[in-house]
Amino acid sequence: MERRISEWRWYKVAAWLFLAGMLLFLGKAPLYLEEPRRALVAIEMLASGNYWASTLFGEWYYNKPPLFNWVLLLFAWLGGGFREWALRLPTVLSVAGLAVLLFLFGKKYVSARFGMVSALLLVSFSAVLFYFSALAEIDLFYALLVFGGWLAMYHLGGRKQYGLMFFLVYLSCALGVMAKGLPSLAFTALSLLAYFVDTRRFRVLFSLPHIAGILFLAALLGGYAWKYAQYNNPWYLLETLVGESADRTAASNSALAFFRQLVIFPLDVFKDLLPGGLLAVFLFRRDARDLLFQRHPFIRFCALMLLVNIALYWLSPGTRIRYVYPLFPFAACILAWGYERRGEAAVWAGRFFRTSAGALTGLFALGALALPFIPDFRFIPYIWPASVGFALAFAGLWFAWRRSPDKSLAVLFIALGAARLLFDLTVLPQRAHDTEAQRNKELASAIHQLTGDRPLYLYGEEKVISFTTSFYLNRLRRQPIRLQDQLQRGPYYLMPLDMTGKRDSVLLRFEYGRREKGLVIRR
């Protein structure tokens, strides 16, 4: 009992460290990558009052339905404006929501320790902890929507409460479609088919509750299409969403790309699961199939959903790893199950994991000591105290690991939580100090100083400036900039300089997209 209480304390410390790490300096770095594009669409929704048919620079935007933009608008309103931390907070809450679901369902169907380990594993995956949890991106929010539908399938399907089950599954599907398009339809169809075939209840798919669920889904999506049609033709949106999905399939790519996908895809997925993915060593056993599919019904469900749905992306060369993030909670459950049954695994597996956990903790200590010697971090005034303090903390964890090797996983979780805090204190300030995103933000300020709130347009192409510059210009001006297809006297234009004429005065020059651009006014 004493050992169990001590273990729980370690896990609780790790959980608080993870939460603090995801919240610290959340708004420090400028928006970059796809973040500003999502925010730009939300800003234009607010400015136009059109919350159904999205636009970008005043042109129809078909790449994503509007649900995530509605979420960004809500958090911008709650946060007092389009601030970086407010736009990124939905992602942090999505990660927390996934972790809570994993803990609650793991505790209910397996054990409390299993639930806690699977929840912490999900957060500790490198792609989640050090990358996407710090971005105002759609993928982890989408994962929460989809994973909730899968859990409803298992929980209510096991109780044969089919009416409520299909209602929640198809509600999850509809929200997923409204967030990210057609993948949710494939996820739902494959999952329902696999689940009812596996449980030998295939006839339920032809039952009245299932038909009612399909009609409910059709009503929700049809209602959105009807509302969209009041602004634009919904077939254009559907055509783009279908085209995006088709471009990722094997039929739209070369044979070489297909075979490369077969080899590279699992390696990329495993890389994003590290270091928690090291627990896979406990699954290397002769009875692995029996362990995953025969020992426990919830683990069987997790393994089945993972295999059925990941195959869709494994065979699609256009897949990006973030598309499979909704499956990461299942991966966490399977890894946690291997850890739960580690006493049955080979001796070498336990030694390998314990040695790996200790080595990583030691490397964190050495890495912390090296930080002051990295040129990009020398501007940080507290770099030496942070370096020494975290190096000592990691060293303390390493000695704790040496003293209690059986707590290797708990030590690794705490070390990763501390590493995320150190990441916040170093990498995030650096992103706000000297990166392309920061320079794009500064360009927006320079443009705004010259133009003020006077009319400003993009001319020649949509990508005259980066999405980051566009976002910060919109925030400074409190109105969106738009594309214009004709030059007029009076307004300012951001345009390629090789498109200027004799009557155009160049007020500011810059380079973007390997082409010289500028701020221009026609006299």
C-alpha positions as CSV (number, residue, x, y, z in Angstrom):
1,M,0.0,0.0,0.0
2,E,2.9,2.4,0.8
3,R,4.4,1.8,-2.5
4,R,1.2,2.4,-4.4
5,I,0.6,5.7,-2.6
6,S,4.1,6.8,-3.4
7,E,3.6,5.9,-7.0
8,W,0.4,7.9,-7.2
9,R,2.2,11.0,-5.8
10,W,4.8,10.8,-8.5
11,Y,2.1,10.5,-11.2
12,K,0.2,13.5,-9.7
13,V,3.4,15.6,-9.7
14,A,3.9,14.7,-13.4
15,A,0.3,15.6,-14.2
16,W,0.7,19.1,-12.6
17,L,4.0,19.6,-14.4
18,F,2.4,18.8,-17.7
19,L,-0.5,21.2,-17.1
20,A,1.8,24.0,-16.0
21,G,4.1,23.4,-19.0
22,M,1.3,23.6,-21.5
23,L,0.0,26.9,-19.9
24,L,3.3,28.7,-19.2
25,F,4.2,31.3,-21.9
26,L,1.3,30.1,-24.0
27,G,1.0,33.5,-25.7
28,K,4.8,34.3,-25.8
29,A,5.6,33.3,-29.4
30,P,3.9,34.8,-32.5
31,L,1.5,32.8,-34.5
32,Y,3.1,30.7,-37.2
33,L,2.6,27.7,-39.5
34,E,-1.1,27.2,-39.9
35,E,-2.1,29.1,-36.8
36,P,-2.5,32.5,-38.4
37,R,-4.6,31.1,-41.3
38,R,-7.2,29.7,-38.8
39,A,-7.2,33.0,-37.0
40,L,-7.6,35.0,-40.2
41,V,-10.7,33.1,-41.2
42,A,-12.2,33.7,-37.8
43,I,-11.4,37.5,-38.0
44,E,-13.1,37.7,-41.3
45,M,-16.2,35.9,-39.9
46,L,-16.4,38.4,-37.2
47,A,-16.0,41.4,-39.5
48,S,-18.5,40.2,-42.1
49,G,-21.1,38.6,-39.8
50,N,-21.0,35.6,-42.1
51,Y,-20.3,32.6,-39.8
52,W,-21.2,29.9,-42.2
53,A,-19.4,30.3,-45.5
54,S,-15.8,31.1,-44.7
55,T,-13.6,33.6,-46.5
56,L,-9.9,34.4,-46.6
57,F,-8.7,37.8,-47.9
58,G,-12.3,38.3,-49.0
59,E,-12.3,35.2,-51.2
60,W,-14.3,32.0,-50.5
61,Y,-12.3,29.6,-48.4
62,Y,-13.1,25.9,-49.0
63,N,-10.4,24.0,-47.2
64,K,-12.1,23.6,-43.9
65,P,-15.6,23.9,-42.5
66,P,-16.1,26.5,-39.8
67,L,-16.4,24.7,-36.5
68,F,-12.9,25.4,-35.3
69,N,-13.1,29.0,-36.3
70,W,-16.2,29.3,-34.2
71,V,-14.2,27.9,-31.3
72,L,-11.5,30.5,-31.9
73,L,-14.0,33.3,-32.0
74,L,-15.5,32.1,-28.7
75,F,-12.1,32.1,-27.0
76,A,-11.1,35.4,-28.6
77,W,-14.2,36.9,-27.1
78,L,-13.5,35.3,-23.7
79,G,-9.9,36.4,-23.8
80,G,-10.6,40.0,-24.8
81,G,-9.4,39.8,-28.4
82,F,-7.4,37.7,-30.8
83,R,-4.5,37.2,-28.4
84,E,-2.1,34.3,-28.9
85,W,-2.8,32.6,-25.6
86,A,-6.6,32.8,-26.1
87,L,-6.3,31.2,-29.6
88,R,-4.0,28.4,-28.3
89,L,-6.0,27.7,-25.2
90,P,-8.6,25.4,-27.0
91,T,-5.7,23.1,-27.9
92,V,-4.5,22.9,-24.3
93,L,-8.1,22.2,-23.1
94,S,-8.4,19.5,-25.8
95,V,-5.3,17.7,-24.6
96,A,-6.6,18.0,-21.0
97,G,-10.0,16.7,-22.2
98,L,-8.4,13.7,-23.9
99,A,-6.3,12.9,-20.8
100,V,-9.4,13.1,-18.5
101,L,-11.4,10.7,-20.8
102,L,-8.5,8.3,-20.9
103,F,-8.2,8.4,-17.1
104,L,-11.9,8.0,-16.4
105,F,-12.5,5.2,-19.0
106,G,-9.2,3.5,-18.1
107,K,-10.1,3.5,-14.4
108,K,-13.6,2.2,-15.1
109,Y,-12.7,-0.6,-17.4
110,V,-9.2,-1.6,-16.4
111,S,-7.7,0.0,-13.3
112,A,-6.9,3.4,-11.8
113,R,-3.2,3.0,-12.5
114,F,-3.9,2.0,-16.1
115,G,-6.1,5.1,-16.5
116,M,-3.4,7.4,-15.1
117,V,-0.6,5.9,-17.1
118,S,-2.5,6.0,-20.4
119,A,-3.5,9.7,-19.7
120,L,0.1,10.7,-18.9
121,L,1.4,8.8,-21.9
122,L,-0.8,10.7,-24.3
123,V,0.4,14.0,-22.9
124,S,4.0,12.9,-22.9
125,F,4.1,11.9,-26.6
126,S,6.7,14.2,-28.1
127,A,4.5,15.4,-30.9
128,V,1.8,16.5,-28.3
129,L,4.0,17.8,-25.5
130,F,6.6,19.8,-27.4
131,Y,4.8,20.7,-30.6
132,F,1.0,20.7,-31.1
133,S,0.0,21.5,-27.6
134,A,1.6,24.9,-28.1
135,L,-0.2,25.7,-31.3
136,A,-3.6,27.2,-32.2
137,E,-4.2,24.2,-34.5
138,I,-7.2,22.1,-35.2
139,D,-5.8,18.5,-34.9
140,L,-6.0,17.9,-31.1
141,F,-9.4,19.6,-30.9
142,Y,-10.6,17.3,-33.7
143,A,-9.0,14.3,-31.9
144,L,-11.2,15.1,-28.8
145,L,-14.3,15.2,-30.9
146,V,-13.6,11.9,-32.7
147,F,-12.3,10.0,-29.6
148,G,-15.4,10.9,-27.6
149,G,-17.5,9.2,-30.3
150,W,-15.4,6.1,-30.1
151,L,-15.7,5.9,-26.3
152,A,-19.5,6.4,-26.6
153,M,-19.6,3.4,-29.0
154,Y,-17.8,1.1,-26.6
155,H,-19.5,2.3,-23.4
156,L,-23.1,2.4,-24.7
157,G,-22.7,-0.4,-27.3
158,G,-21.6,-2.7,-24.5
159,R,-24.8,-1.9,-22.6
160,K,-26.9,-2.2,-25.8
161,Q,-28.2,1.3,-25.5
162,Y,-28.2,1.7,-29.2
163,G,-30.4,4.8,-29.5
164,L,-28.2,6.9,-27.3
165,M,-25.1,5.3,-28.7
166,F,-25.9,6.1,-32.4
167,F,-27.0,9.6,-31.4
168,L,-23.6,10.4,-29.8
169,V,-21.6,8.6,-32.4
170,Y,-23.2,10.5,-35.2
171,L,-23.1,13.8,-33.3
172,S,-19.4,13.2,-32.9
173,C,-19.2,12.5,-36.7
174,A,-21.1,15.6,-37.6
175,L,-18.9,17.8,-35.4
176,G,-15.9,16.1,-36.9
177,V,-17.1,16.9,-40.4
178,M,-17.8,20.5,-39.4
179,A,-14.3,20.8,-38.0
180,K,-12.2,19.0,-40.6
181,G,-14.2,17.6,-43.4
182,L,-14.7,14.1,-44.7
183,P,-12.3,12.0,-42.7
184,S,-14.9,11.7,-39.9
185,L,-17.2,9.9,-42.2
186,A,-14.6,7.3,-43.0
187,F,-13.6,7.0,-39.3
188,T,-17.2,6.5,-38.3
189,A,-18.1,4.0,-41.0
190,L,-15.0,1.8,-40.5
191,S,-15.3,1.9,-36.7
192,L,-19.0,0.9,-36.6
193,L,-18.5,-1.9,-39.1
194,A,-15.5,-3.2,-37.2
195,Y,-17.1,-3.0,-33.8
196,F,-20.4,-4.8,-34.7
197,V,-18.6,-7.4,-36.8
198,D,-16.2,-8.1,-33.9
199,T,-19.0,-8.3,-31.4
200,R,-21.1,-10.4,-33.7
201,R,-24.0,-8.0,-33.8
202,F,-23.8,-7.1,-37.4
203,R,-27.6,-6.9,-37.6
204,V,-27.7,-3.8,-35.4
205,L,-26.3,-1.8,-38.4
206,F,-29.7,-2.4,-40.1
207,S,-31.7,-1.5,-37.0
208,L,-34.1,1.4,-36.5
209,P,-31.7,3.2,-34.1
210,H,-28.9,3.1,-36.6
211,I,-31.1,4.4,-39.4
212,A,-32.3,7.2,-37.1
213,G,-28.6,8.0,-36.3
214,I,-27.8,8.3,-40.0
215,L,-30.9,10.5,-40.6
216,F,-29.7,12.7,-37.6
217,L,-26.3,13.0,-39.2
218,A,-27.9,13.9,-42.6
219,A,-30.1,16.5,-40.9
220,L,-27.2,18.2,-39.2
221,L,-25.0,18.3,-42.3
222,G,-27.9,19.1,-44.5
223,G,-28.9,22.0,-42.2
224,Y,-25.4,23.4,-42.5
225,A,-25.5,23.0,-46.3
226,W,-28.8,24.8,-46.4
227,K,-27.4,27.7,-44.3
228,Y,-24.2,27.7,-46.4
229,A,-26.3,28.0,-49.6
230,Q,-27.6,31.4,-48.4
231,Y,-24.1,32.7,-49.0
232,N,-22.4,30.5,-51.6
233,N,-22.9,27.3,-53.6
234,P,-22.2,24.4,-51.2
235,W,-21.1,22.2,-54.1
236,Y,-17.9,24.2,-54.3
237,L,-17.1,23.4,-50.7
238,L,-17.9,19.7,-51.2
239,E,-15.8,19.5,-54.3
240,T,-12.8,20.9,-52.5
241,L,-13.2,18.6,-49.5
242,V,-13.6,15.5,-51.8
243,G,-10.6,16.6,-53.8
244,E,-8.4,17.0,-50.8
245,S,-9.3,13.5,-49.6
246,A,-8.8,12.0,-53.1
247,D,-5.3,13.6,-53.4
248,R,-4.1,11.6,-50.5
249,T,-5.0,8.2,-51.8
250,A,-2.8,5.7,-53.5
251,A,-4.7,6.2,-56.8
252,S,-3.6,9.9,-56.9
253,N,0.1,9.2,-56.2
254,S,2.9,7.2,-57.8
255,A,3.8,3.6,-57.0
256,L,7.1,4.8,-55.5
257,A,5.2,7.2,-53.2
258,F,2.9,4.3,-52.1
259,F,5.8,2.0,-51.2
260,R,7.7,4.8,-49.5
261,Q,4.6,5.4,-47.4
262,L,4.4,1.8,-46.4
263,V,7.9,2.0,-45.0
264,I,8.2,5.5,-43.7
265,F,4.7,6.0,-42.2
266,P,5.0,3.6,-39.2
267,L,8.5,5.0,-38.4
268,D,7.1,8.6,-38.4
269,V,4.2,7.5,-36.1
270,F,6.6,5.8,-33.7
271,K,8.9,8.9,-33.7
272,D,5.9,11.1,-32.6
273,L,5.0,8.6,-29.9
274,L,8.5,8.7,-28.2
275,P,9.6,8.6,-25.5
276,G,6.4,6.9,-24.3
277,G,6.6,4.7,-27.3
278,L,9.5,2.9,-25.6
279,L,6.8,1.0,-23.6
280,A,6.2,-0.9,-26.9
281,V,9.1,-3.1,-25.8
282,F,6.7,-4.8,-23.4
283,L,4.6,-5.8,-26.4
284,F,7.4,-7.8,-28.0
285,R,6.3,-11.2,-26.8
286,R,5.1,-14.4,-28.3
287,D,1.6,-14.0,-27.1
288,A,1.3,-10.3,-28.1
289,R,-1.8,-11.0,-30.2
290,D,-3.4,-12.8,-27.3
291,L,-2.5,-10.0,-25.0
292,L,-4.1,-7.4,-27.1
293,F,-7.2,-9.2,-28.4
294,Q,-8.1,-11.9,-25.9
295,R,-7.2,-10.7,-22.4
296,H,-9.5,-7.7,-21.9
297,P,-12.5,-6.4,-24.0
298,F,-11.5,-2.7,-23.7
299,I,-8.0,-3.4,-24.9
300,R,-9.4,-5.5,-27.7
301,F,-11.6,-2.5,-28.7
302,C,-8.6,-0.1,-28.6
303,A,-6.4,-2.4,-30.7
304,L,-9.2,-3.0,-33.2
305,M,-10.0,0.7,-33.6
306,L,-6.4,1.6,-34.0
307,L,-5.7,-1.1,-36.6
308,V,-8.8,-0.5,-38.7
309,N,-8.5,3.3,-38.8
310,I,-4.8,3.6,-39.2
311,A,-4.8,1.3,-42.2
312,L,-6.7,4.1,-44.0
313,Y,-3.8,6.4,-43.6
314,W,-1.0,3.9,-43.9
315,L,-2.1,3.1,-47.4
316,S,-2.5,6.8,-48.4
317,P,0.8,8.5,-49.5
318,G,-0.6,12.0,-49.0
319,T,-1.1,11.5,-45.3
320,R,0.5,13.8,-42.7
321,I,1.2,12.4,-39.3
322,R,-1.1,14.9,-37.6
323,Y,-4.0,13.3,-39.4
324,V,-3.7,10.2,-37.1
325,Y,-3.6,12.2,-33.9
326,P,-7.2,11.0,-33.1
327,L,-5.7,7.5,-32.8
328,F,-3.0,8.5,-30.4
329,P,-5.3,7.8,-27.3
330,F,-5.7,4.2,-28.5
331,A,-1.9,3.9,-28.8
332,A,-1.6,5.3,-25.3
333,C,-4.0,2.6,-24.0
334,I,-2.2,-0.2,-25.7
335,L,1.2,1.0,-24.4
336,A,-0.2,1.3,-20.9
337,W,-1.6,-2.2,-21.1
338,G,1.8,-3.5,-22.1
339,Y,3.2,-1.7,-19.0
340,E,0.4,-3.0,-16.8
341,R,1.3,-6.6,-17.8
342,R,5.1,-6.0,-17.7
343,G,5.6,-8.7,-15.2
344,E,4.8,-11.3,-17.9
345,A,7.3,-9.8,-20.4
346,A,10.8,-11.0,-20.9
347,V,13.4,-9.8,-18.4
348,W,15.4,-8.0,-21.1
349,A,12.3,-5.8,-21.9
350,G,12.2,-4.4,-18.4
351,R,15.9,-3.8,-18.3
352,F,15.8,-2.0,-21.7
353,F,13.0,0.3,-20.6
354,R,14.6,1.1,-17.2
355,T,17.9,1.8,-18.8
356,S,16.3,4.0,-21.5
357,A,14.4,6.0,-18.9
358,G,17.5,6.6,-16.9
359,A,19.6,7.5,-19.9
360,L,17.0,10.0,-21.1
361,T,16.8,11.6,-17.7
362,G,20.6,11.9,-17.6
363,L,20.7,13.4,-21.1
364,F,18.1,16.0,-20.0
365,A,20.6,17.0,-17.3
366,L,23.5,17.3,-19.7
367,G,21.2,19.2,-22.2
368,A,20.2,21.7,-19.6
369,L,23.9,22.4,-18.8
370,A,24.6,23.0,-22.5
371,L,21.9,25.7,-22.9
372,P,24.0,28.8,-22.1
373,F,26.4,27.8,-24.8
374,I,23.8,27.8,-27.6
375,P,24.0,31.2,-29.3
376,D,20.2,31.5,-29.9
377,F,19.6,31.5,-26.1
378,R,22.3,33.9,-25.0
379,F,19.8,36.8,-25.0
380,I,17.8,35.2,-22.2
381,P,18.8,37.0,-18.9
382,Y,18.1,34.0,-16.7
383,I,19.7,31.4,-18.9
384,W,22.4,30.5,-16.4
385,P,20.2,30.1,-13.4
386,A,17.7,28.1,-15.5
387,S,20.4,25.9,-16.8
388,V,21.9,25.1,-13.5
389,G,18.6,24.8,-11.7
390,F,17.1,22.3,-14.2
391,A,20.3,20.4,-14.5
392,L,20.3,19.8,-10.7
393,A,16.6,18.9,-10.9
394,F,17.3,16.3,-13.6
395,A,20.3,15.0,-11.8
396,G,18.1,14.6,-8.7
397,L,15.6,12.6,-10.8
398,W,18.4,10.5,-12.1
399,F,19.5,9.6,-8.6
400,A,15.9,8.8,-7.7
401,W,15.8,6.5,-10.7
402,R,19.1,4.8,-9.6
403,R,17.6,4.3,-6.1
404,S,14.2,3.0,-7.3
405,P,14.4,1.6,-10.8
406,D,10.9,0.2,-10.5
407,K,9.7,3.8,-10.7
408,S,11.4,4.4,-14.0
409,L,8.1,5.4,-15.8
410,A,7.1,7.9,-13.1
411,V,10.6,9.4,-13.1
412,L,10.5,9.7,-16.9
413,F,7.1,11.4,-16.7
414,I,8.4,14.0,-14.2
415,A,11.5,14.5,-16.2
416,L,9.4,15.2,-19.3
417,G,7.2,17.6,-17.4
418,A,10.3,19.5,-16.2
419,A,11.7,19.4,-19.8
420,R,8.5,21.0,-21.1
421,L,8.9,23.8,-18.5
422,L,12.5,24.3,-19.6
423,F,11.2,24.4,-23.2
424,D,8.8,27.1,-22.3
425,L,11.6,29.2,-20.6
426,T,14.0,28.9,-23.5
427,V,12.5,27.9,-26.9
428,L,9.3,30.0,-26.6
429,P,11.2,33.2,-25.8
430,Q,13.5,32.5,-28.6
431,R,10.6,32.2,-31.0
432,A,9.5,35.6,-29.9
433,H,13.0,37.1,-30.2
434,D,14.5,36.1,-33.6
435,T,12.5,33.8,-35.9
436,E,10.8,34.2,-39.2
437,A,7.5,34.5,-37.5
438,Q,8.8,37.3,-35.3
439,R,10.2,39.1,-38.3
440,N,6.9,38.7,-40.1
441,K,5.2,40.2,-37.0
442,E,7.6,43.2,-37.1
443,L,6.9,43.7,-40.8
444,A,3.2,44.0,-39.9
445,S,4.1,46.7,-37.4
446,A,6.2,48.6,-40.0
447,I,3.4,48.4,-42.6
448,H,0.9,49.7,-40.1
449,Q,3.1,52.6,-39.1
450,L,3.1,53.8,-42.7
451,T,-0.6,53.1,-43.5
452,G,-2.4,53.6,-40.3
453,D,-6.0,52.7,-40.7
454,R,-6.2,53.9,-44.3
455,P,-7.4,51.5,-47.1
456,L,-4.9,48.7,-47.6
457,Y,-5.2,45.8,-50.1
458,L,-3.3,42.8,-51.4
459,Y,-2.7,42.9,-55.2
460,G,-1.4,40.3,-57.7
461,E,-1.6,37.2,-55.5
462,E,-2.9,36.0,-52.2
463,K,0.6,35.2,-50.9
464,V,2.1,38.7,-51.2
465,I,2.8,38.4,-47.4
466,S,2.8,35.6,-45.0
467,F,-0.3,34.6,-43.0
468,T,1.6,35.7,-39.9
469,T,2.0,39.2,-41.3
470,S,-1.6,39.3,-42.4
471,F,-2.9,38.2,-39.0
472,Y,-0.9,40.9,-37.1
473,L,-1.9,43.6,-39.7
474,N,-5.6,42.6,-39.2
475,R,-5.2,42.8,-35.4
476,L,-3.5,46.2,-35.6
477,R,-6.0,47.6,-38.0
478,R,-9.0,45.9,-36.4
479,Q,-10.3,45.0,-39.9
480,P,-9.3,42.4,-42.4
481,I,-7.2,43.2,-45.5
482,R,-8.5,41.8,-48.8
483,L,-7.5,41.0,-52.3
484,Q,-8.2,43.6,-55.0
485,D,-8.0,42.9,-58.7
486,Q,-7.5,46.5,-59.9
487,L,-5.0,49.2,-58.8
488,Q,-6.6,52.6,-58.0
489,R,-5.3,55.9,-56.8
490,G,-5.5,56.5,-53.1
491,P,-5.3,53.1,-51.3
492,Y,-2.1,51.3,-50.3
493,Y,-1.2,48.0,-51.9
494,L,1.0,45.1,-50.8
495,M,2.1,43.6,-54.1
496,P,5.1,42.1,-56.1
497,L,7.4,44.9,-57.2
498,D,7.7,43.5,-60.7
499,M,4.1,44.4,-61.2
500,T,4.5,48.1,-60.4
501,G,4.2,50.9,-62.9
502,K,5.6,54.4,-63.4
503,R,2.9,56.0,-61.3
504,D,3.5,53.7,-58.3
505,S,5.6,54.8,-55.3
506,V,7.3,52.1,-53.3
507,L,7.2,53.0,-49.6
508,L,8.6,49.7,-48.1
509,R,10.5,46.8,-49.7
510,F,10.7,43.2,-48.4
511,E,11.1,39.7,-49.7
512,Y,8.6,36.9,-49.4
513,G,8.3,33.7,-51.3
514,R,11.6,34.3,-53.1
515,R,10.1,37.3,-54.8
516,E,10.6,41.0,-53.9
517,K,7.4,42.6,-52.6
518,G,6.6,46.0,-51.3
519,L,4.1,48.5,-49.9
520,V,3.0,50.7,-52.8
521,I,0.7,53.7,-53.4
522,R,-0.4,54.9,-56.8
523,R,-0.1,58.7,-57.2
